Amino acid sequence: LPQEVMNLINVSYIRAMAEKLGISRIHEEQKKVIFEFYEKNLLNPQKIAKLSEIYGMGILIHAGVKPFIKCNFNGKNKLHQVTTFLNHFVV
């Protein structure tokens, strides 16, 4: 399949996963990917600890009134990095 088609498939997968995980919005700001969460979401202390272990200083977790996670993904394939990040919630 052409790369454009694969990108559309990946974006659809990301949107479906985000909805299941309680993520209201994913966007990029100043070269960082930001995951904004609904008030009811799948964030819990175990998942936060796991993400911190995996991403170290490359992640900022804000668990306030409007929870979000800001990730510093290096490299060109951000769609793949976002998919990998979301898959960490499922396991």
C-alpha positions as CSV (number, residue, x, y, z in Angstrom):
1,L,0.0,0.0,0.0
2,P,1.2,3.6,-0.6
3,Q,2.6,5.4,2.4
4,E,-0.3,7.9,2.4
5,V,-2.8,5.0,2.8
6,M,-0.7,3.5,5.6
7,N,-0.7,6.9,7.4
8,L,-4.5,7.1,7.2
9,I,-4.8,3.6,8.6
10,N,-2.4,4.5,11.4
11,V,-4.3,7.7,12.2
12,S,-7.6,5.8,12.4
13,Y,-6.0,3.3,14.7
14,I,-4.6,6.0,16.9
15,R,-8.0,7.8,17.1
16,A,-9.8,4.5,18.1
17,M,-7.2,3.7,20.7
18,A,-7.3,7.2,22.2
19,E,-11.0,7.1,22.6
20,K,-10.8,3.7,24.4
21,L,-8.1,5.1,26.7
22,G,-9.9,8.3,27.6
23,I,-7.7,10.6,25.6
24,S,-9.7,13.6,24.3
25,R,-7.1,15.1,22.1
26,I,-3.6,14.4,20.7
27,H,-1.7,17.3,19.2
28,E,1.9,18.5,18.6
29,E,3.2,21.7,20.2
30,Q,6.8,22.9,20.1
31,K,8.0,19.5,18.7
32,K,6.3,17.6,21.6
33,V,3.3,15.4,21.4
34,I,0.6,16.2,23.9
35,F,-2.1,13.7,25.0
36,E,-5.0,15.4,26.8
37,F,-7.3,13.2,28.8
38,Y,-11.0,13.2,29.7
39,E,-11.7,13.5,33.4
40,K,-12.5,9.8,33.4
41,N,-9.5,8.0,31.9
42,L,-7.3,4.9,32.3
43,L,-4.4,6.8,34.0
44,N,-3.6,5.2,37.3
45,P,-0.4,5.1,39.5
46,Q,0.8,1.8,37.9
47,K,0.5,3.1,34.4
48,I,2.1,6.4,35.3
49,A,5.1,4.6,36.9
50,K,5.4,2.3,33.9
51,L,5.4,5.3,31.5
52,S,8.0,7.1,33.6
53,E,10.2,4.0,33.6
54,I,10.0,3.7,29.8
55,Y,10.3,7.3,28.8
56,G,12.3,8.8,31.7
57,M,13.0,12.5,31.3
58,G,11.3,12.5,27.9
59,I,7.8,12.6,29.5
60,L,5.9,15.1,31.6
61,I,2.8,13.9,33.3
62,H,0.3,16.4,34.7
63,A,-2.5,14.8,36.7
64,G,-4.4,18.0,37.6
65,V,-7.9,19.0,36.7
66,K,-7.2,18.7,33.0
67,P,-4.7,15.8,32.9
68,F,-2.2,15.6,30.1
69,I,1.0,13.9,29.1
70,K,3.6,15.7,27.1
71,C,6.2,13.5,25.3
72,N,9.4,14.4,23.6
73,F,9.5,11.9,20.7
74,N,12.7,12.0,18.7
75,G,12.9,10.9,15.1
76,K,10.7,11.2,12.1
77,N,8.1,8.5,12.5
78,K,5.8,10.1,15.1
79,L,2.8,8.1,14.1
80,H,4.6,4.9,15.0
81,Q,5.9,6.5,18.3
82,V,2.3,7.6,19.2
83,T,1.0,4.1,18.5
84,T,3.8,2.5,20.6
85,F,3.0,5.0,23.4
86,L,-0.7,4.1,23.3
87,N,0.0,0.4,23.3
88,H,1.8,0.8,26.7
89,F,-1.6,1.6,28.2
90,V,-3.1,-1.6,27.0
91,V,-0.5,-4.0,28.3
